[in-house]
Amino acid sequence: MGALPSGDVTFAFVDVVGSTRLLQDHGDAAVRMLERFQHDVDTTAKASDGVVVSTAGDGAFLAFGSAKAALSALKQIQLRRTTEDDGLGAQVRGGLHRGYAVPVHGDYVALPVHVAARVTDAAGARQVLATEAVIEAVGGPQPDWHDFGERRLRDVVTPVRLWHVDGPLTPPRADPVRRSNVAAAHTSFVGRDAQIAQLLAALEHPGLVTIVGPGGLGKTRLASEVGRRLAETLAGGSWLVELSGVERAEEVLATIVATLDLPRDAATESALSQALTRRPPLAVIIDNCEHLIDAAAEAVDVLMRHGPQLHILCTSREPLDVAGEIVIRPQSLLASPRADGSTAAGDLFLQRAAAVGYAVPADESS
């Protein structure tokens, strides 16, 4: 075995899919196939200035000082296996991840190794998957590579963005990261364009914005519409926390923690700070704060102190009075009639009437 690379290392795992069944069905022929596979892995790694760190009969763990070399090697191994006609139909898969690591006694003890292994677990037969860290190191994606987006890998806390770089374009065996719990809108949104633009501008940077107004104004619908748009731009998505069903003040922060899918103990400040540092920028929409206004204000203050990357949007009948709060008071749809006397409320009525098949007579539409 050659010298193991140190520092910025690209790790790769490759294995034969379904090797146990192949051995049971084909016996010695499968054994010879696995021997050829290991030989191909060894020669390809050496030719690419890589090192085979360890093998496991039907798989191998490799390390490279160059992400380009690692990616090229896995594609070559895949090609050799695909073009070999041994009558067994054996298929391989591979995964790559890059990170800082230092060899220890001829091996590696580092998180990037475990992530690379989980990436390989997510790959299907004849697939090669790579993380965003690898893609960045090779100068960006090629036109024929496919972005699978952020995925949740087993035992890996932070979602990992996966790229398909070779093989069939089938979804990885890892759940996509849900970017929002804000329900999709099933009706049109009328008369609030200026207010949406105002809210999005106020939420461009992390901080607190509160929509304040009386009941029935449409604060929840307005906040939800803004939340859906923020989910498209913030890496951590947009999350709606509904407080209308919360009765006790001590449940407010716990409800927020549960909605954000943080660990249960994150309801304490020290644990919350640690949990939030692992999350990318995201929007937290806290709806109906008024009946627990003091508890909501306290929870928001905690979030702002421990989550400086959070974009927080609240709805309430009164301001939260938290330092840095931006208060926006939307007008009613009946306000500011146009020159012809029509209003946004009238537009909304006409659209809803048309949706149920009722045609408003022209002399009544005004």
C-alpha positions in Angstrom: 0.0 0.0 0.0 1.3 3.4 -0.9 1.5 6.5 1.3 -1.9 7.6 2.5 -2.8 11.2 1.5 -3.3 13.7 4.3 -5.1 17.0 4.6 -7.7 17.6 1.9 -8.6 14.0 1.0 -11.3 12.6 -1.3 -12.6 9.3 -0.1 -14.4 6.7 -2.2 -16.2 3.5 -1.6 -17.1 1.0 -4.3 -18.8 -2.4 -4.0 -20.5 -5.1 -6.0 -24.3 -4.9 -5.6 -26.0 -8.1 -4.5 -22.7 -10.0 -4.1 -24.1 -12.4 -1.5 -26.8 -13.6 -3.9 -24.3 -13.9 -6.7 -22.1 -16.1 -4.5 -25.0 -18.3 -3.6 -26.2 -18.6 -7.2 -22.9 -18.9 -9.1 -20.3 -20.2 -6.5 -16.8 -20.2 -7.9 -17.7 -18.1 -10.9 -18.8 -15.3 -8.5 -15.6 -15.7 -6.5 -13.5 -15.3 -9.6 -15.5 -12.2 -10.6 -14.9 -10.6 -7.2 -11.2 -11.4 -7.5 -11.1 -9.6 -10.9 -13.1 -6.7 -9.4 -10.6 -6.3 -6.6 -7.7 -6.4 -9.2 -9.4 -3.7 -11.3 -9.9 -1.5 -8.2 -6.3 -1.9 -7.2 -4.8 -1.2 -10.7 -7.2 1.7 -11.3 -6.5 3.3 -8.0 -2.7 3.1 -8.5 -3.0 4.5 -12.0 -4.9 7.5 -10.6 -2.4 8.1 -7.7 -4.9 6.8 -5.2 -4.6 4.2 -2.5 -6.7 1.2 -1.6 -7.0 1.7 2.2 -8.9 -1.6 2.8 -11.0 -4.2 1.0 -13.9 -6.4 2.1 -14.3 -9.1 -0.5 -17.1 -7.4 -2.5 -16.0 -3.8 -1.8 -13.1 -1.4 -1.3 -12.3 1.8 0.5 -10.0 4.2 -1.4 -8.3 7.6 -0.7 -7.1 10.2 -3.2 -5.2 13.5 -2.9 -7.2 14.8 -5.9 -11.0 14.9 -6.3 -10.6 14.7 -10.1 -8.5 11.6 -9.8 -11.0 10.0 -7.5 -13.9 10.7 -9.7 -12.1 9.5 -12.8 -11.1 6.3 -11.0 -14.6 5.4 -9.9 -16.0 6.0 -13.4 -13.2 3.7 -14.8 -14.0 1.0 -12.3 -17.7 1.3 -13.2 -16.9 1.1 -16.9 -14.7 -2.0 -16.6 -17.4 -3.8 -14.6 -20.1 -2.8 -17.1 -18.2 -3.9 -20.2 -17.1 -7.3 -18.7 -19.2 -10.0 -20.1 -19.0 -12.8 -17.5 -22.6 -14.0 -17.7 -23.2 -13.0 -14.0 -24.7 -9.6 -14.6 -22.8 -8.2 -11.6 -23.1 -4.5 -11.1 -21.1 -2.0 -9.0 -21.8 1.3 -7.3 -19.7 4.0 -5.8 -19.8 7.1 -3.7 -17.4 10.0 -3.0 -16.9 12.7 -0.4 -14.1 15.1 0.4 -12.8 16.5 3.6 -9.9 17.0 6.0 -8.4 13.8 7.4 -5.0 12.6 8.7 -4.1 8.9 8.5 -3.8 7.0 11.7 -1.9 3.7 11.8 -2.6 3.0 8.1 -6.2 4.0 8.3 -8.5 7.0 8.7 -10.6 8.0 11.7 -12.6 10.9 10.4 -16.2 12.0 9.7 -15.6 12.4 5.9 -15.0 8.7 5.7 -18.3 7.9 7.2 -20.1 10.4 5.0 -18.5 8.8 1.9 -19.7 5.4 3.1 -23.3 6.7 3.5 -23.2 8.3 0.0 -22.3 4.9 -1.4 -25.2 3.3 0.6 -27.5 5.8 -1.2 -26.2 4.8 -4.7 -28.1 2.4 -6.8 -26.6 -0.3 -9.1 -24.2 1.1 -11.7 -24.4 4.6 -10.1 -21.7 6.9 -8.9 -22.8 9.6 -6.5 -20.7 12.5 -5.2 -21.2 15.2 -2.6 -21.2 18.9 -3.3 -17.7 19.1 -1.7 -16.3 16.8 -4.5 -18.2 18.7 -7.2 -16.7 22.0 -6.0 -13.2 20.5 -6.1 -13.4 19.4 -9.7 -14.5 22.9 -10.8 -18.3 22.5 -10.8 -20.7 20.0 -12.4 -20.6 18.8 -16.0 -23.6 19.2 -18.2 -24.6 15.6 -18.0 -24.4 15.4 -14.2 -27.7 15.7 -12.2 -28.3 17.5 -8.9 -30.3 15.4 -6.6 -30.5 18.2 -4.0 -30.1 17.8 -0.3 -30.7 14.3 1.1 -30.8 12.9 4.6 -28.1 10.2 4.9 -28.3 7.6 7.7 -26.8 8.9 10.9 -25.5 12.1 9.3 -27.1 15.0 11.1 -26.6 17.7 8.4 -28.3 17.1 5.0 -25.9 16.3 2.2 -26.3 17.6 -1.3 -25.8 14.7 -3.8 -24.8 14.7 -7.4 -25.3 11.9 -9.9 -22.1 11.7 -12.0 -22.4 8.3 -13.7 -24.8 5.4 -14.3 -28.6 5.3 -14.5 -30.5 8.4 -13.5 -32.5 6.8 -10.7 -33.3 8.6 -7.4 -30.8 7.9 -4.6 -31.8 5.7 -1.8 -31.9 8.6 0.6 -34.9 10.8 1.5 -35.0 14.3 0.1 -34.9 17.1 2.7 -38.3 18.7 3.1 -37.8 22.5 2.7 -41.1 23.7 4.1 -44.2 22.7 6.0 -46.2 25.6 4.7 -49.2 24.2 2.9 -49.6 24.9 -0.8 -52.1 27.5 -1.8 -55.2 26.2 -3.5 -56.7 29.6 -4.3 -55.4 32.7 -6.0 -53.8 35.4 -3.8 -55.3 38.8 -4.6 -54.4 42.4 -3.7 -51.3 41.9 -1.6 -48.4 42.2 -4.1 -47.1 45.4 -2.5 -47.3 44.0 1.0 -45.6 40.8 0.0 -42.8 42.8 -1.6 -42.5 44.9 1.6 -42.3 41.8 3.8 -39.7 40.0 1.6 -37.6 43.2 1.6 -37.8 43.4 5.4 -36.9 39.7 5.7 -34.0 39.9 3.2 -31.6 39.7 6.2 -32.0 37.7 9.4 -34.1 39.3 12.1 -37.7 39.7 13.3 -40.7 41.0 11.3 -44.2 41.0 12.8 -47.4 41.4 10.8 -49.8 43.2 13.1 -53.6 43.7 12.6 -57.0 42.7 13.8 -58.5 39.2 13.4 -59.9 38.5 9.9 -57.4 40.7 8.1 -55.7 37.8 6.4 -52.4 37.8 8.4 -52.0 34.1 8.3 -52.6 33.8 4.5 -50.1 36.7 3.9 -47.5 35.1 6.1 -47.9 31.7 4.5 -47.5 33.3 1.0 -44.3 35.0 2.1 -43.1 31.7 3.7 -43.6 29.8 0.5 -41.4 32.3 -1.4 -38.7 32.3 1.3 -38.6 28.4 1.1 -37.3 28.9 -2.5 -34.5 31.1 -1.5 -33.3 30.0 1.9 -31.1 26.9 2.2 -32.9 25.8 5.3 -36.4 26.3 4.0 -39.4 27.9 5.7 -41.3 26.5 8.7 -44.7 27.5 10.0 -45.3 27.3 13.8 -49.0 27.4 14.6 -49.6 28.7 18.2 -53.4 28.9 18.0 -53.7 25.4 19.6 -51.0 26.1 22.3 -52.6 26.9 25.6 -49.7 27.2 28.0 -46.8 29.7 27.9 -44.2 27.0 28.7 -45.2 25.1 25.6 -44.4 27.9 23.1 -40.6 27.3 22.7 -41.2 23.5 22.8 -43.6 23.8 19.9 -41.1 25.8 17.9 -38.4 23.3 18.6 -40.6 20.4 17.5 -41.7 22.1 14.3 -38.0 22.8 13.4 -37.3 19.1 14.0 -34.6 20.0 16.6 -33.7 17.6 19.4 -36.2 17.6 22.3 -33.6 18.9 24.7 -33.2 22.0 22.5 -36.0 23.6 24.5 -33.2 24.6 26.9 -31.1 27.5 25.8 -27.7 25.8 25.8 -28.9 22.9 23.7 -30.9 25.2 21.4 -27.8 27.2 20.6 -25.8 24.0 19.7 -28.7 22.6 17.6 -29.2 25.9 15.6 -25.5 26.3 14.7 -25.9 23.2 12.5 -28.8 24.7 10.5 -28.4 26.8 7.4 -30.3 30.1 7.1 -34.1 29.5 7.4 -37.4 31.2 7.9 -39.5 30.6 11.0 -43.1 31.8 10.7 -44.9 32.0 14.1 -48.6 32.4 13.6 -51.2 33.7 16.1 -48.9 35.0 18.9 -51.5 37.3 20.5 -53.0 35.0 23.2 -49.5 34.1 24.5 -47.8 37.3 23.6 -45.2 37.4 26.4 -44.2 33.8 25.9 -44.0 34.3 22.2 -41.8 37.3 22.7 -39.5 35.5 25.1 -39.2 32.5 22.7 -38.4 34.8 19.7 -35.8 36.6 21.8 -34.2 33.3 22.5 -34.2 32.3 18.9 -32.7 35.6 17.8 -29.8 35.3 20.3 -29.0 31.7 19.5 -29.9 31.6 15.8 -28.5 34.7 14.1 -29.2 33.1 10.7 -33.0 32.9 11.3 -35.5 35.0 9.4 -38.4 35.2 11.8 -41.9 36.3 10.7 -44.7 36.5 13.3 -48.4 37.3 13.1 -50.1 39.0 16.0 -52.8 41.4 17.0 -50.2 43.5 18.7 -46.4 43.9 18.4 -44.1 41.5 20.4 -41.9 44.5 21.6 -38.7 42.5 21.0 -35.5 44.5 20.3 -35.0 44.9 16.6 -38.6 44.0 15.7 -40.0 45.5 12.4 -43.7 45.9 12.6 -45.8 45.9 9.4 -49.5 46.7 9.5 -51.2 45.6 6.3 -54.2 47.5 5.0 -57.6 45.9 4.5 -58.4 44.8 1.0 -61.3 47.4 1.2 -58.8 50.2 1.6 -57.5 52.5 -1.2 -60.3 52.1 -3.8 -59.2 52.7 -7.4 -60.4 55.5 -9.6 -63.3 53.5 -10.8 -64.3 52.6 -7.3 -63.2 49.0 -7.4 -61.1 47.4 -4.6 -58.9 44.4 -4.1 -61.7 42.9 -2.0 -64.1 43.2 -4.9 -61.5 41.5 -7.2 -61.3 38.6 -4.6 -65.1 38.3 -4.5 -65.3 38.1 -8.3 -62.6 35.4 -8.5 -64.2 33.3 -5.8 -67.6 33.6 -7.4 -66.2 32.5 -10.7 -64.4 29.6 -9.1 -67.8 28.1 -8.0 -69.5 28.9 -11.3 -71.4 32.0 -10.4 -71.3 34.8 -12.9 -71.8 38.2 -11.3 -74.0 40.4 -13.4 -72.2 43.4 -14.9 -74.4 45.9 -13.1 -73.6 44.2 -9.8 -69.9 43.6 -10.2 -69.0 47.0 -8.9 
